[in-house]
Amino acid sequence: MKKYYTAKEVAEILGISRQTLLRYEKKGIFPKPRRNLINHWREYTNADLEKLKKILGRR
């Protein structure tokens, strides 16, 4: 099991586009994920993934 997922990986798991994921974050529908300290990329944990699935009404 991975420790962190990228925005692209999370979008694929959720069945939405990366743009939609980022748009939902910008609008406040999704909580902001932590950022990598080196490259500032979004990093999603398994807990984050479960929260996003709940928000979308998916299991």
SULBELSUL-V857856 format. One line per field, one symbol per residue. phi: phi as a letter, one per 40 degrees, with the letter a starting at -180 (. if undefined). psi: psi as a letter, one per 40 degrees, with the letter a starting at -180 (. if undefined). Layout:
phi=???
psi=???
//
This chain:
phi=.ccbbcccccccccgbccccdccccccgcbccccbcccbgccbbcccdccccccccgbc
psi=hidiiidddddddefiidddddddddeediihiiihddeeihhhiddddddddddefi.
//
